[in-house]
């Protein structure tokens, strides 16, 4: 059975379980947390791991030193840990340098981050490329800290090491590729991080077991520096990318959203818009490209200009829980993950099967009944499958693709694909030559 025809029911619970499994790991753009996450992915799909040494020049960037944390806390004069990395890994600002000091609260406050408007949530903050340190704390706790001396401990290392990323390539019948990319560099954030990973793993597993026209390349990378590193190391593979999706924020209860590629009208853009529109999405569900967000902005940088869009539910920054401790496993829903998987498969189905045909019997309507392709009782409205055949025959002049016909007819792409296959088997259609 084709991965596009197989039901996805039950996958949501499996993906949510994987989100829960990965949630406690402290991930960053480098280090043991990233490797542990990739190792868990490797237990499900056969990704290759790549290690790039610190100091390696990648385009206009340099691979940073590797960061690893053993422990981090702030203790009051009695020795009570009032902020503790062991309780929640968002408490530590990402890439904080090692510290062991005693200081008054007035000096400590400049290193503490909170959300006054969300007093029970811990914010997520990082400082990847500036040597500094800090802690994140819920505002209620911050306001309760009395004046006095506090001990600060950040038992971490920031030293030459490696950036690690995972990659799976699934060959297709041609050298053309579909790129699927997700970032794996956040600590305990379930929607903005783990939902994309879970959907990407299931997508890869389903696509690996079937024949396809395109090769599929799946990347599990640290945000920004990971895509830049991959692009710098793989210019030949990048040149083979014909379509691409960045996968993120796919587990919340919001409706699906798609952000177009820089090109704006690439097939992946039109496919995503068709699928979301067919599911009742309004115009606000399709967003124009902006050079801000996830790794689509690297793939879409003008030197590469790859046709890569971003598939989400509620976009990054558009929900209050974004980059806070409230983005936990309860915020992510199995049903939303399952729907996102189905949505991505529907988009990829179009990328795989959107072809142009030429009607081999273009003068008048060919007699479908004697070929077993049409109902035998007249006077009734045509069934959807029969209507799909009539639309395809009428529009197949070599200039209209199946997606064009789906948009004009309002019929599902999958129905049109099945009808085209039946007409091709009956020698009524021929595939139009592919124009360069």
C-alpha positions as CSV (number, residue, x, y, z in Angstrom):
1,X,0.0,0.0,0.0
2,X,1.2,3.5,-0.8
3,X,2.2,5.6,2.2
4,X,-0.3,8.2,0.9
5,X,-3.2,5.7,0.9
6,X,-2.5,4.0,4.2
7,X,-4.4,5.2,7.3
8,X,-2.5,7.2,9.9
9,X,-4.8,6.2,12.8
10,X,-2.9,5.3,15.9
11,X,0.3,7.2,14.9
12,X,-0.7,10.1,17.1
13,X,-0.4,8.1,20.3
14,X,3.0,6.7,19.2
15,X,4.3,10.2,18.4
16,X,3.0,11.6,21.7
17,X,4.8,8.9,23.5
18,X,8.0,9.8,21.7
19,X,7.5,13.5,22.7
20,X,7.2,12.4,26.3
21,X,10.3,10.2,26.1
22,X,12.4,13.1,24.7
23,X,11.0,15.8,26.8
24,X,13.3,15.6,29.9
25,X,16.6,15.7,27.8
26,X,18.5,19.0,28.0
27,X,19.2,19.8,24.3
28,X,21.2,22.6,22.9
29,X,22.9,23.4,19.6
30,X,25.8,21.1,20.6
31,X,26.6,18.6,23.3
32,X,25.4,15.4,25.0
33,X,21.7,16.3,25.0
34,X,21.7,16.6,21.2
35,X,23.6,13.3,20.8
36,X,21.2,11.5,23.2
37,X,18.2,12.8,21.3
38,X,19.7,11.7,17.9
39,X,20.5,8.3,19.5
40,X,16.8,7.9,20.4
41,X,15.8,8.8,16.9
42,X,18.3,6.4,15.5
43,X,16.5,3.6,17.4
44,X,13.5,4.3,15.2
45,X,14.9,5.2,11.8
46,X,18.5,4.6,10.5
47,X,19.9,8.2,10.5
48,X,23.6,8.8,10.0
49,X,25.3,11.0,12.6
50,X,27.7,13.7,11.5
51,X,30.2,15.5,13.8
52,X,31.6,18.8,12.7
53,X,34.5,20.1,14.8
54,X,34.3,23.4,16.7
55,X,36.0,26.2,14.8
56,X,35.0,24.9,11.4
57,X,34.1,27.7,9.1
58,X,30.6,27.2,7.6
59,X,29.6,29.9,5.1
60,X,29.8,33.2,7.2
61,X,29.6,31.4,10.5
62,X,31.9,29.3,12.7
63,X,30.9,26.1,14.5
64,X,30.9,27.1,18.2
65,X,32.5,25.3,21.2
66,X,30.5,22.4,22.6
67,X,28.4,23.0,25.7
68,X,27.5,20.4,28.4
69,X,25.9,20.9,31.8
70,X,26.3,18.7,34.8
71,X,24.4,20.8,37.4
72,X,23.3,24.4,38.0
73,X,21.6,26.1,40.9
74,X,21.1,29.2,43.0
75,X,21.0,28.7,46.8
76,X,20.1,31.0,49.6
77,X,22.1,31.5,52.8
78,X,20.5,28.4,54.4
79,X,21.7,26.3,51.4
80,X,18.2,25.8,50.0
81,X,18.2,25.7,46.2
82,X,15.7,28.4,45.2
83,X,16.5,27.8,41.5
84,X,17.5,24.3,40.4
85,X,18.4,23.0,36.9
86,X,17.7,19.5,38.2
87,X,14.0,20.5,38.7
88,X,13.6,22.0,35.2
89,X,16.2,22.4,32.6
90,X,14.7,25.7,31.4
91,X,16.0,27.2,34.6
92,X,19.5,27.6,33.0
93,X,20.1,30.1,30.2
94,X,21.4,28.0,27.3
95,X,25.2,28.1,26.8
96,X,25.9,29.7,30.2
97,X,29.5,29.8,31.1
98,X,30.8,28.0,34.2
99,X,30.2,30.0,37.4
100,X,30.9,29.5,41.1
101,X,30.3,32.7,43.1
102,X,28.6,34.2,46.1
103,X,26.8,37.5,45.5
104,X,24.0,39.7,46.9
105,X,20.6,39.6,45.4
106,X,21.0,43.0,43.8
107,X,23.9,41.7,41.7
108,X,22.2,38.3,41.0
109,X,19.0,40.0,39.6
110,X,20.8,41.2,36.5
111,X,21.3,37.5,35.6
112,X,17.7,36.4,36.3
113,X,14.9,36.3,33.6
114,X,11.2,36.0,34.3
115,X,7.8,36.7,32.7
116,X,5.9,39.3,34.9
117,X,2.7,38.7,32.8
118,X,2.9,34.9,33.2
119,X,4.1,34.7,36.8
120,X,4.0,30.9,37.0
121,X,5.9,30.1,33.8
122,X,9.6,29.7,33.3
123,X,10.9,31.5,30.2
124,X,13.4,29.9,27.7
125,X,16.5,32.0,27.1
126,X,19.8,31.3,25.3
127,X,23.1,33.1,24.8
128,X,24.8,30.9,22.2
129,X,27.4,33.4,20.8
130,X,28.1,35.7,23.8
131,X,30.0,34.4,26.8
132,X,27.7,35.1,29.7
133,X,25.4,33.3,32.2
134,X,22.0,33.4,33.6
135,X,19.0,31.7,35.1
136,X,15.3,31.7,34.2
137,X,12.7,31.6,37.0
138,X,9.0,32.0,37.3
139,X,8.2,35.6,38.3
140,X,6.4,34.6,41.5
141,X,9.5,32.9,42.8
142,X,11.7,35.8,41.7
143,X,9.5,38.3,43.7
144,X,9.7,36.1,46.8
145,X,13.5,36.1,47.0
146,X,14.6,38.1,50.1
147,X,17.6,40.3,50.1
148,X,20.8,38.6,51.2
149,X,23.7,36.6,49.9
150,X,23.2,33.8,47.3
151,X,25.5,31.0,46.1
152,X,25.6,30.5,42.3
153,X,26.8,27.3,40.7
154,X,26.9,26.5,37.0
155,X,28.8,23.2,36.7
156,X,29.2,23.3,32.9
157,X,31.9,23.0,30.2
158,X,32.2,25.2,27.1
159,X,35.2,23.9,25.2
160,X,36.2,22.7,21.7
161,X,34.1,19.7,20.7
162,X,31.7,19.1,17.9
163,X,28.3,20.0,16.4
164,X,26.2,16.9,15.8
165,X,23.4,16.4,13.3
166,X,21.4,13.5,12.0
167,X,20.6,12.8,8.4
168,X,18.6,10.1,6.6
169,X,18.5,9.8,2.8
170,X,15.9,7.6,1.2
171,X,16.7,7.1,-2.6
172,X,14.0,7.6,-5.2
173,X,13.7,6.8,-8.9
174,X,15.3,10.1,-9.9
175,X,18.0,12.3,-8.5
176,X,15.4,15.0,-7.5
177,X,14.9,15.3,-3.8
178,X,12.4,16.4,-1.2
179,X,14.0,17.9,1.9
180,X,12.4,17.5,5.3
181,X,14.0,19.4,8.1
182,X,13.4,19.9,11.8
183,X,15.4,21.5,14.6
184,X,16.4,19.4,17.7
185,X,18.2,22.0,19.8
186,X,15.7,23.1,22.5
187,X,15.5,21.6,26.0
188,X,12.1,20.7,27.5
189,X,9.8,22.4,24.9
190,X,7.2,19.9,23.5
191,X,5.6,21.8,20.6
192,X,8.4,24.1,19.5
193,X,10.9,21.2,19.0
194,X,9.7,17.8,19.8
195,X,6.5,17.8,17.8
196,X,8.5,18.4,14.6
197,X,10.9,15.6,15.5
198,X,8.1,13.1,16.1
199,X,6.3,13.9,12.9
200,X,9.5,13.8,10.9
201,X,10.4,10.4,12.3
202,X,7.0,8.9,11.4
203,X,7.1,10.6,7.9
204,X,10.5,9.0,7.2
205,X,9.4,5.6,8.4
206,X,6.3,5.7,6.1
207,X,8.1,7.0,3.0
208,X,11.0,4.6,3.4
209,X,8.9,1.6,2.6
210,X,7.6,2.5,-0.8
211,X,8.7,3.3,-4.3
212,X,8.9,7.0,-5.0
213,X,9.9,9.4,-7.8
214,X,11.9,11.7,-5.5
215,X,14.6,10.9,-3.0
216,X,13.7,12.0,0.5
217,X,16.4,13.7,2.7
218,X,15.4,14.1,6.4
219,X,17.6,16.4,8.6
220,X,17.6,16.5,12.4
221,X,19.7,19.6,13.1
222,X,20.4,22.4,15.6
223,X,18.5,25.5,14.6
224,X,20.3,28.1,12.3
225,X,23.8,26.8,12.7
226,X,22.7,23.3,11.8
227,X,21.1,24.2,8.5
228,X,24.0,26.6,7.7
229,X,26.5,23.8,8.4
230,X,24.5,21.3,6.2
231,X,24.3,23.8,3.3
232,X,28.0,24.6,3.6
233,X,29.0,20.9,3.6
234,X,26.4,19.7,1.0
235,X,26.2,22.1,-2.0
236,X,25.6,19.2,-4.5
237,X,22.7,17.7,-2.4
238,X,21.2,21.2,-1.9
239,X,21.2,21.7,-5.7
240,X,19.1,18.5,-6.1
241,X,16.3,19.8,-3.7
242,X,13.2,20.3,-5.7
243,X,10.7,20.7,-2.8
244,X,11.1,21.1,1.0
245,X,9.3,21.4,4.3
246,X,10.6,22.7,7.6
247,X,8.5,20.9,10.3
248,X,7.8,22.7,13.6
249,X,5.0,23.4,16.1
250,X,2.9,20.6,14.9
251,X,1.3,19.3,18.1
252,X,-0.8,22.2,19.5
253,X,-4.6,22.5,19.1
254,X,-4.5,25.3,16.5
255,X,-5.4,24.9,12.9
256,X,-2.6,24.1,10.3
257,X,-0.6,27.0,9.0
258,X,1.9,27.1,6.1
259,X,4.6,29.7,5.4
260,X,5.5,30.0,1.8
261,X,9.0,29.7,0.4
262,X,10.9,32.7,-0.8
263,X,9.7,31.9,-4.3
264,X,6.1,32.2,-3.2
265,X,4.6,30.0,-6.0
266,X,6.8,26.9,-5.9
267,X,4.9,23.6,-6.2
268,X,5.4,23.0,-2.5
269,X,3.7,26.3,-1.8
270,X,0.8,25.5,-4.1
271,X,0.5,22.0,-2.8
272,X,0.3,23.1,0.9
273,X,-2.2,25.8,0.1
274,X,-4.4,23.3,-1.8
275,X,-4.3,20.7,1.0
276,X,-5.0,23.3,3.8
277,X,-7.8,24.9,1.7
278,X,-9.4,21.6,1.0
279,X,-9.6,21.0,4.8
280,X,-11.4,24.3,5.3
281,X,-8.5,26.5,6.2
282,X,-9.0,30.2,5.6
283,X,-6.6,32.6,3.9
284,X,-4.8,33.5,7.1
285,X,-3.6,29.9,7.3
286,X,-1.2,30.7,4.4
287,X,1.5,33.1,5.2
288,X,3.9,34.9,2.9
289,X,7.7,34.3,3.3
290,X,9.6,36.4,5.8
291,X,13.3,36.1,6.5
292,X,12.6,35.3,10.1
293,X,11.5,32.1,11.8
294,X,13.0,28.7,11.5
295,X,15.5,27.1,9.1
296,X,13.5,27.9,6.0
297,X,15.2,31.3,6.0
298,X,18.6,29.6,5.5
299,X,17.4,27.2,2.8
300,X,15.7,30.2,1.1
301,X,18.7,32.6,1.4
302,X,19.2,34.1,-2.1
303,X,22.3,32.2,-2.9
304,X,20.5,28.9,-2.5
305,X,16.8,30.0,-3.0
306,X,15.5,26.5,-2.4
307,X,11.7,25.9,-2.6
308,X,11.3,25.2,1.1
309,X,8.3,26.3,3.1
310,X,7.4,25.8,6.8
311,X,4.5,23.6,8.0
312,X,3.1,24.4,11.4
313,X,0.0,24.6,13.4
314,X,0.0,27.8,15.5
315,X,3.1,29.6,14.3
316,X,6.1,30.3,16.5
317,X,5.6,33.3,18.7
318,X,1.8,33.3,18.1
319,X,0.8,31.3,21.2
320,X,1.5,32.4,24.8
321,X,3.2,29.1,25.8
322,X,5.9,29.6,23.1
323,X,9.4,29.4,24.6
324,X,8.1,28.8,28.2
325,X,7.7,26.0,30.6
326,X,4.0,25.9,29.6
327,X,5.0,24.3,26.3
328,X,5.0,20.9,28.0
329,X,3.7,17.5,27.0
330,X,0.1,18.4,28.0
331,X,0.2,21.3,25.5
332,X,0.8,18.8,22.7
333,X,-2.1,16.5,21.6
334,X,-1.9,13.1,19.9
335,X,-4.8,14.1,17.6
336,X,-2.9,17.2,16.4
337,X,0.2,15.2,15.8
338,X,-1.7,12.6,13.8
339,X,-3.5,15.4,11.8
340,X,-0.1,17.0,11.1
341,X,1.3,13.8,9.8
342,X,-1.7,13.3,7.5
343,X,-1.3,16.9,6.3
344,X,2.4,16.4,5.5
345,X,1.7,13.2,3.7
346,X,-1.0,14.9,1.6
347,X,1.4,17.6,0.6
348,X,4.1,15.1,-0.3
349,X,1.6,13.1,-2.3
350,X,1.1,16.1,-4.6
351,X,4.9,16.7,-4.8
352,X,5.3,13.0,-5.9
353,X,2.3,12.7,-8.3
354,X,1.6,16.1,-9.7
355,X,2.2,15.5,-13.4
356,X,0.8,16.8,-16.7
357,X,-1.0,14.5,-19.1
358,X,-2.0,14.6,-22.7
359,X,-5.5,13.2,-23.7
360,X,-4.9,10.6,-26.4
361,X,-8.5,10.9,-27.6
362,X,-9.0,14.7,-27.5
363,X,-11.7,15.0,-30.2
364,X,-14.9,14.6,-28.3
365,X,-15.4,12.6,-25.1
366,X,-14.0,9.0,-25.3
367,X,-16.5,6.3,-24.5
368,X,-15.7,5.4,-21.0
369,X,-18.5,2.8,-20.5
370,X,-17.2,0.3,-23.0
371,X,-13.8,0.5,-21.2
372,X,-15.4,-0.3,-17.8
373,X,-14.7,3.2,-16.5
374,X,-18.2,4.7,-16.3
375,X,-21.5,3.7,-14.7
376,X,-23.9,1.7,-16.9
377,X,-27.2,3.4,-15.7
378,X,-27.8,6.8,-17.4
379,X,-29.7,9.8,-16.1
380,X,-27.8,9.9,-12.8
381,X,-25.3,12.5,-11.7
382,X,-21.7,11.2,-12.2
383,X,-20.0,9.8,-9.2
384,X,-16.9,11.6,-7.9
385,X,-14.5,9.2,-9.5
386,X,-16.3,9.5,-12.9
387,X,-16.4,13.2,-12.6
388,X,-12.7,13.2,-12.0
389,X,-12.1,11.3,-15.2
390,X,-14.1,13.8,-17.2
391,X,-12.2,16.7,-15.7
392,X,-8.9,15.1,-16.4
393,X,-9.8,14.3,-20.0
394,X,-11.0,17.8,-20.6
395,X,-8.0,19.5,-19.1
396,X,-5.2,17.2,-20.2
397,X,-3.7,19.2,-23.0
398,X,-0.2,19.0,-21.7
399,X,-0.5,22.4,-20.0
400,X,-2.5,21.6,-16.9
401,X,-1.2,19.4,-14.0
402,X,-3.3,17.3,-11.7
403,X,-2.9,20.1,-9.0
404,X,-4.2,22.6,-11.5
405,X,-7.2,20.4,-12.2
406,X,-7.8,19.8,-8.5
407,X,-7.9,23.6,-7.9
408,X,-10.2,24.2,-10.8
409,X,-12.6,21.3,-10.2
410,X,-12.6,21.3,-6.4
411,X,-12.1,17.6,-6.4
412,X,-9.6,15.9,-4.0
413,X,-6.1,15.4,-5.5
414,X,-6.1,11.8,-4.4
415,X,-9.3,11.2,-6.3
416,X,-7.8,12.8,-9.4
417,X,-4.6,10.8,-9.1
418,X,-6.6,7.5,-8.9
419,X,-8.7,8.5,-11.9
420,X,-5.6,9.5,-13.9
421,X,-4.1,6.1,-13.2
422,X,-7.2,4.3,-14.5
423,X,-7.3,6.5,-17.6
424,X,-3.6,5.8,-18.3
425,X,-4.1,2.1,-17.9
426,X,-6.9,2.4,-20.5
427,X,-4.5,4.1,-22.9
428,X,-6.5,7.3,-22.8
429,X,-3.8,9.4,-21.3
430,X,-0.1,9.8,-21.9
431,X,2.3,11.7,-19.6
432,X,3.4,15.0,-21.1
433,X,7.1,15.6,-21.5
434,X,8.7,17.1,-18.5
435,X,10.0,20.6,-19.3
436,X,13.3,21.6,-17.8
